[in-house]
């Protein structure tokens, strides 16, 4: 069973996909979105879900450090609801606090340049979100 992980931001959506056994997460791509123009990348997510035969989606849920839900968390919940409607797949919200910071740290340790980090940070955060979920299932 393949699972898709998404890191939903205000400008991009990072996408990761699990292997068939659901053990490891791999970054696939970063989808550009434009909230103001109503472009959220749903079509591309749907294409990727079909291509990889996705059976479940994990969406990063950016809670505040005090466990409250702020504007980004509300946006992620709305995104997840729309995905459920469009794809008819189970969508799980996954606490993603610190995932982007962890991804940044991994890329810094790998000595990736600032320019390259900006291009892959959201995809890497999606990998961390999905891998966290996959590890919790073992």
Biotite code that builds the C-alpha atoms (Angstrom):
import biotite.structure as struc

atoms = struc.array([
    struc.Atom([0.000, 0.000, 0.000], chain_id="A", res_id=1, res_name="UNK", atom_name="CA", element="C"),
    struc.Atom([1.494, 3.312, -1.067], chain_id="A", res_id=2, res_name="UNK", atom_name="CA", element="C"),
    struc.Atom([0.936, 6.401, 1.051], chain_id="A", res_id=3, res_name="UNK", atom_name="CA", element="C"),
    struc.Atom([1.432, 10.026, 0.015], chain_id="A", res_id=4, res_name="UNK", atom_name="CA", element="C"),
    struc.Atom([2.790, 12.641, 2.414], chain_id="A", res_id=5, res_name="UNK", atom_name="CA", element="C"),
    struc.Atom([2.152, 16.353, 1.877], chain_id="A", res_id=6, res_name="UNK", atom_name="CA", element="C"),
    struc.Atom([3.752, 19.425, 3.424], chain_id="A", res_id=7, res_name="UNK", atom_name="CA", element="C"),
    struc.Atom([1.250, 22.182, 2.630], chain_id="A", res_id=8, res_name="UNK", atom_name="CA", element="C"),
    struc.Atom([2.629, 25.703, 2.681], chain_id="A", res_id=9, res_name="UNK", atom_name="CA", element="C"),
    struc.Atom([1.357, 29.053, 1.463], chain_id="A", res_id=10, res_name="UNK", atom_name="CA", element="C"),
    struc.Atom([3.409, 28.926, -1.776], chain_id="A", res_id=11, res_name="UNK", atom_name="CA", element="C"),
    struc.Atom([4.257, 25.262, -2.287], chain_id="A", res_id=12, res_name="UNK", atom_name="CA", element="C"),
    struc.Atom([3.186, 21.719, -1.445], chain_id="A", res_id=13, res_name="UNK", atom_name="CA", element="C"),
    struc.Atom([5.987, 19.242, -0.848], chain_id="A", res_id=14, res_name="UNK", atom_name="CA", element="C"),
    struc.Atom([5.146, 15.697, -1.959], chain_id="A", res_id=15, res_name="UNK", atom_name="CA", element="C"),
    struc.Atom([6.583, 12.402, -0.730], chain_id="A", res_id=16, res_name="UNK", atom_name="CA", element="C"),
    struc.Atom([5.529, 8.834, -1.544], chain_id="A", res_id=17, res_name="UNK", atom_name="CA", element="C"),
    struc.Atom([6.138, 5.628, 0.403], chain_id="A", res_id=18, res_name="UNK", atom_name="CA", element="C"),
    struc.Atom([7.504, 2.445, -1.089], chain_id="A", res_id=19, res_name="UNK", atom_name="CA", element="C"),
    struc.Atom([4.978, -0.376, -1.678], chain_id="A", res_id=20, res_name="UNK", atom_name="CA", element="C"),
    struc.Atom([5.695, -1.919, 1.729], chain_id="A", res_id=21, res_name="UNK", atom_name="CA", element="C"),
    struc.Atom([5.143, 1.376, 3.551], chain_id="A", res_id=22, res_name="UNK", atom_name="CA", element="C"),
    struc.Atom([8.586, 1.420, 5.139], chain_id="A", res_id=23, res_name="UNK", atom_name="CA", element="C"),
    struc.Atom([10.375, 4.374, 3.554], chain_id="A", res_id=24, res_name="UNK", atom_name="CA", element="C"),
    struc.Atom([9.408, 7.790, 2.216], chain_id="A", res_id=25, res_name="UNK", atom_name="CA", element="C"),
    struc.Atom([10.918, 9.343, -0.915], chain_id="A", res_id=26, res_name="UNK", atom_name="CA", element="C"),
    struc.Atom([10.556, 12.954, -2.007], chain_id="A", res_id=27, res_name="UNK", atom_name="CA", element="C"),
    struc.Atom([8.795, 13.264, -5.354], chain_id="A", res_id=28, res_name="UNK", atom_name="CA", element="C"),
    struc.Atom([8.345, 16.945, -6.152], chain_id="A", res_id=29, res_name="UNK", atom_name="CA", element="C"),
    struc.Atom([7.349, 20.390, -4.972], chain_id="A", res_id=30, res_name="UNK", atom_name="CA", element="C"),
    struc.Atom([4.117, 21.788, -6.403], chain_id="A", res_id=31, res_name="UNK", atom_name="CA", element="C"),
    struc.Atom([3.825, 25.582, -6.729], chain_id="A", res_id=32, res_name="UNK", atom_name="CA", element="C"),
    struc.Atom([0.541, 27.010, -5.480], chain_id="A", res_id=33, res_name="UNK", atom_name="CA", element="C"),
    struc.Atom([-0.985, 30.479, -5.285], chain_id="A", res_id=34, res_name="UNK", atom_name="CA", element="C"),
    struc.Atom([-3.565, 30.847, -2.519], chain_id="A", res_id=35, res_name="UNK", atom_name="CA", element="C"),
    struc.Atom([-4.600, 34.324, -3.680], chain_id="A", res_id=36, res_name="UNK", atom_name="CA", element="C"),
    struc.Atom([-5.425, 33.051, -7.175], chain_id="A", res_id=37, res_name="UNK", atom_name="CA", element="C"),
    struc.Atom([-7.121, 29.915, -5.862], chain_id="A", res_id=38, res_name="UNK", atom_name="CA", element="C"),
    struc.Atom([-4.501, 27.563, -7.310], chain_id="A", res_id=39, res_name="UNK", atom_name="CA", element="C"),
    struc.Atom([-3.799, 24.834, -4.781], chain_id="A", res_id=40, res_name="UNK", atom_name="CA", element="C"),
    struc.Atom([-2.236, 22.072, -6.878], chain_id="A", res_id=41, res_name="UNK", atom_name="CA", element="C"),
    struc.Atom([-5.093, 19.622, -6.371], chain_id="A", res_id=42, res_name="UNK", atom_name="CA", element="C"),
    struc.Atom([-4.945, 18.501, -10.005], chain_id="A", res_id=43, res_name="UNK", atom_name="CA", element="C"),
    struc.Atom([-1.273, 17.569, -9.704], chain_id="A", res_id=44, res_name="UNK", atom_name="CA", element="C"),
    struc.Atom([-1.833, 15.777, -6.383], chain_id="A", res_id=45, res_name="UNK", atom_name="CA", element="C"),
    struc.Atom([-4.632, 13.798, -8.054], chain_id="A", res_id=46, res_name="UNK", atom_name="CA", element="C"),
    struc.Atom([-2.351, 12.901, -11.000], chain_id="A", res_id=47, res_name="UNK", atom_name="CA", element="C"),
    struc.Atom([0.398, 11.702, -8.662], chain_id="A", res_id=48, res_name="UNK", atom_name="CA", element="C"),
    struc.Atom([-2.094, 9.742, -6.531], chain_id="A", res_id=49, res_name="UNK", atom_name="CA", element="C"),
    struc.Atom([-3.262, 7.901, -9.653], chain_id="A", res_id=50, res_name="UNK", atom_name="CA", element="C"),
    struc.Atom([0.225, 7.355, -11.032], chain_id="A", res_id=51, res_name="UNK", atom_name="CA", element="C"),
    struc.Atom([1.529, 5.838, -7.775], chain_id="A", res_id=52, res_name="UNK", atom_name="CA", element="C"),
    struc.Atom([-1.743, 4.067, -6.850], chain_id="A", res_id=53, res_name="UNK", atom_name="CA", element="C"),
    struc.Atom([-1.984, 5.923, -3.548], chain_id="A", res_id=54, res_name="UNK", atom_name="CA", element="C"),
    struc.Atom([-4.368, 4.472, -0.963], chain_id="A", res_id=55, res_name="UNK", atom_name="CA", element="C"),
    struc.Atom([-3.919, 6.989, 1.855], chain_id="A", res_id=56, res_name="UNK", atom_name="CA", element="C"),
    struc.Atom([-2.686, 10.568, 2.262], chain_id="A", res_id=57, res_name="UNK", atom_name="CA", element="C"),
    struc.Atom([-0.885, 12.063, 5.258], chain_id="A", res_id=58, res_name="UNK", atom_name="CA", element="C"),
    struc.Atom([-1.047, 15.853, 5.503], chain_id="A", res_id=59, res_name="UNK", atom_name="CA", element="C"),
    struc.Atom([1.309, 17.727, 7.793], chain_id="A", res_id=60, res_name="UNK", atom_name="CA", element="C"),
    struc.Atom([-0.601, 19.540, 10.554], chain_id="A", res_id=61, res_name="UNK", atom_name="CA", element="C"),
    struc.Atom([1.399, 22.579, 11.713], chain_id="A", res_id=62, res_name="UNK", atom_name="CA", element="C"),
    struc.Atom([0.249, 23.103, 15.294], chain_id="A", res_id=63, res_name="UNK", atom_name="CA", element="C"),
    struc.Atom([1.664, 25.843, 17.471], chain_id="A", res_id=64, res_name="UNK", atom_name="CA", element="C"),
    struc.Atom([4.181, 24.791, 20.119], chain_id="A", res_id=65, res_name="UNK", atom_name="CA", element="C"),
    struc.Atom([1.459, 25.168, 22.812], chain_id="A", res_id=66, res_name="UNK", atom_name="CA", element="C"),
    struc.Atom([-0.705, 22.653, 20.868], chain_id="A", res_id=67, res_name="UNK", atom_name="CA", element="C"),
    struc.Atom([-3.169, 25.257, 19.561], chain_id="A", res_id=68, res_name="UNK", atom_name="CA", element="C"),
    struc.Atom([-4.143, 25.504, 15.900], chain_id="A", res_id=69, res_name="UNK", atom_name="CA", element="C"),
    struc.Atom([-3.223, 28.712, 14.089], chain_id="A", res_id=70, res_name="UNK", atom_name="CA", element="C"),
    struc.Atom([-3.947, 30.021, 10.581], chain_id="A", res_id=71, res_name="UNK", atom_name="CA", element="C"),
    struc.Atom([-1.530, 27.592, 8.845], chain_id="A", res_id=72, res_name="UNK", atom_name="CA", element="C"),
    struc.Atom([-3.065, 24.688, 10.732], chain_id="A", res_id=73, res_name="UNK", atom_name="CA", element="C"),
    struc.Atom([-6.555, 25.791, 9.680], chain_id="A", res_id=74, res_name="UNK", atom_name="CA", element="C"),
    struc.Atom([-5.351, 26.049, 6.076], chain_id="A", res_id=75, res_name="UNK", atom_name="CA", element="C"),
    struc.Atom([-3.941, 22.509, 6.248], chain_id="A", res_id=76, res_name="UNK", atom_name="CA", element="C"),
    struc.Atom([-7.231, 21.176, 7.647], chain_id="A", res_id=77, res_name="UNK", atom_name="CA", element="C"),
    struc.Atom([-9.138, 22.844, 4.792], chain_id="A", res_id=78, res_name="UNK", atom_name="CA", element="C"),
    struc.Atom([-6.675, 21.420, 2.266], chain_id="A", res_id=79, res_name="UNK", atom_name="CA", element="C"),
    struc.Atom([-7.131, 17.928, 3.730], chain_id="A", res_id=80, res_name="UNK", atom_name="CA", element="C"),
    struc.Atom([-10.932, 18.196, 3.580], chain_id="A", res_id=81, res_name="UNK", atom_name="CA", element="C"),
    struc.Atom([-10.787, 19.215, -0.079], chain_id="A", res_id=82, res_name="UNK", atom_name="CA", element="C"),
    struc.Atom([-8.464, 16.278, -0.829], chain_id="A", res_id=83, res_name="UNK", atom_name="CA", element="C"),
    struc.Atom([-10.940, 13.862, 0.783], chain_id="A", res_id=84, res_name="UNK", atom_name="CA", element="C"),
    struc.Atom([-13.728, 15.252, -1.417], chain_id="A", res_id=85, res_name="UNK", atom_name="CA", element="C"),
    struc.Atom([-11.676, 15.182, -4.631], chain_id="A", res_id=86, res_name="UNK", atom_name="CA", element="C"),
    struc.Atom([-9.904, 11.862, -4.234], chain_id="A", res_id=87, res_name="UNK", atom_name="CA", element="C"),
    struc.Atom([-12.172, 9.836, -1.968], chain_id="A", res_id=88, res_name="UNK", atom_name="CA", element="C"),
    struc.Atom([-9.119, 8.569, -0.059], chain_id="A", res_id=89, res_name="UNK", atom_name="CA", element="C"),
    struc.Atom([-8.512, 8.513, 3.689], chain_id="A", res_id=90, res_name="UNK", atom_name="CA", element="C"),
    struc.Atom([-6.602, 11.637, 4.759], chain_id="A", res_id=91, res_name="UNK", atom_name="CA", element="C"),
    struc.Atom([-4.713, 11.651, 8.044], chain_id="A", res_id=92, res_name="UNK", atom_name="CA", element="C"),
    struc.Atom([-3.487, 14.800, 9.764], chain_id="A", res_id=93, res_name="UNK", atom_name="CA", element="C"),
    struc.Atom([0.038, 14.356, 11.166], chain_id="A", res_id=94, res_name="UNK", atom_name="CA", element="C"),
    struc.Atom([1.657, 16.698, 13.698], chain_id="A", res_id=95, res_name="UNK", atom_name="CA", element="C"),
    struc.Atom([4.482, 18.280, 11.730], chain_id="A", res_id=96, res_name="UNK", atom_name="CA", element="C"),
    struc.Atom([5.904, 20.635, 14.311], chain_id="A", res_id=97, res_name="UNK", atom_name="CA", element="C"),
    struc.Atom([9.577, 21.113, 13.577], chain_id="A", res_id=98, res_name="UNK", atom_name="CA", element="C"),
    struc.Atom([9.541, 19.092, 10.310], chain_id="A", res_id=99, res_name="UNK", atom_name="CA", element="C"),
    struc.Atom([10.749, 22.009, 8.199], chain_id="A", res_id=100, res_name="UNK", atom_name="CA", element="C"),
    struc.Atom([13.413, 22.851, 10.775], chain_id="A", res_id=101, res_name="UNK", atom_name="CA", element="C"),
    struc.Atom([14.533, 19.202, 10.837], chain_id="A", res_id=102, res_name="UNK", atom_name="CA", element="C"),
    struc.Atom([14.641, 19.137, 7.031], chain_id="A", res_id=103, res_name="UNK", atom_name="CA", element="C"),
    struc.Atom([16.695, 22.338, 7.028], chain_id="A", res_id=104, res_name="UNK", atom_name="CA", element="C"),
    struc.Atom([19.122, 20.811, 9.538], chain_id="A", res_id=105, res_name="UNK", atom_name="CA", element="C"),
    struc.Atom([19.558, 17.657, 7.412], chain_id="A", res_id=106, res_name="UNK", atom_name="CA", element="C"),
    struc.Atom([20.232, 19.753, 4.308], chain_id="A", res_id=107, res_name="UNK", atom_name="CA", element="C"),
    struc.Atom([22.697, 21.976, 6.193], chain_id="A", res_id=108, res_name="UNK", atom_name="CA", element="C"),
    struc.Atom([24.542, 18.915, 7.489], chain_id="A", res_id=109, res_name="UNK", atom_name="CA", element="C"),
    struc.Atom([24.701, 17.629, 3.920], chain_id="A", res_id=110, res_name="UNK", atom_name="CA", element="C"),
    struc.Atom([26.291, 20.964, 2.963], chain_id="A", res_id=111, res_name="UNK", atom_name="CA", element="C"),
    struc.Atom([23.550, 21.810, 0.454], chain_id="A", res_id=112, res_name="UNK", atom_name="CA", element="C"),
    struc.Atom([23.780, 25.404, -0.770], chain_id="A", res_id=113, res_name="UNK", atom_name="CA", element="C"),
    struc.Atom([21.112, 27.934, 0.270], chain_id="A", res_id=114, res_name="UNK", atom_name="CA", element="C"),
    struc.Atom([19.832, 28.167, -3.318], chain_id="A", res_id=115, res_name="UNK", atom_name="CA", element="C"),
    struc.Atom([19.402, 24.391, -3.604], chain_id="A", res_id=116, res_name="UNK", atom_name="CA", element="C"),
    struc.Atom([17.869, 24.151, -0.100], chain_id="A", res_id=117, res_name="UNK", atom_name="CA", element="C"),
    struc.Atom([15.099, 26.551, -1.106], chain_id="A", res_id=118, res_name="UNK", atom_name="CA", element="C"),
    struc.Atom([14.199, 24.267, -4.013], chain_id="A", res_id=119, res_name="UNK", atom_name="CA", element="C"),
    struc.Atom([13.980, 21.044, -1.978], chain_id="A", res_id=120, res_name="UNK", atom_name="CA", element="C"),
    struc.Atom([13.061, 22.068, 1.580], chain_id="A", res_id=121, res_name="UNK", atom_name="CA", element="C"),
    struc.Atom([9.305, 21.460, 1.218], chain_id="A", res_id=122, res_name="UNK", atom_name="CA", element="C"),
    struc.Atom([9.825, 18.097, -0.484], chain_id="A", res_id=123, res_name="UNK", atom_name="CA", element="C"),
    struc.Atom([12.232, 17.131, 2.311], chain_id="A", res_id=124, res_name="UNK", atom_name="CA", element="C"),
    struc.Atom([9.701, 18.257, 4.952], chain_id="A", res_id=125, res_name="UNK", atom_name="CA", element="C"),
    struc.Atom([7.090, 16.039, 3.247], chain_id="A", res_id=126, res_name="UNK", atom_name="CA", element="C"),
    struc.Atom([9.521, 13.123, 3.508], chain_id="A", res_id=127, res_name="UNK", atom_name="CA", element="C"),
    struc.Atom([9.960, 13.795, 7.236], chain_id="A", res_id=128, res_name="UNK", atom_name="CA", element="C"),
    struc.Atom([6.188, 14.017, 7.779], chain_id="A", res_id=129, res_name="UNK", atom_name="CA", element="C"),
    struc.Atom([5.534, 10.784, 5.898], chain_id="A", res_id=130, res_name="UNK", atom_name="CA", element="C"),
    struc.Atom([8.471, 8.919, 7.457], chain_id="A", res_id=131, res_name="UNK", atom_name="CA", element="C"),
    struc.Atom([7.261, 9.932, 10.941], chain_id="A", res_id=132, res_name="UNK", atom_name="CA", element="C"),
    struc.Atom([3.850, 8.499, 10.137], chain_id="A", res_id=133, res_name="UNK", atom_name="CA", element="C"),
    struc.Atom([5.295, 5.312, 8.622], chain_id="A", res_id=134, res_name="UNK", atom_name="CA", element="C"),
    struc.Atom([7.554, 4.761, 11.652], chain_id="A", res_id=135, res_name="UNK", atom_name="CA", element="C"),
    struc.Atom([4.549, 5.115, 13.979], chain_id="A", res_id=136, res_name="UNK", atom_name="CA", element="C"),
    struc.Atom([2.800, 2.261, 12.145], chain_id="A", res_id=137, res_name="UNK", atom_name="CA", element="C"),
    struc.Atom([5.547, -0.303, 12.838], chain_id="A", res_id=138, res_name="UNK", atom_name="CA", element="C"),
])
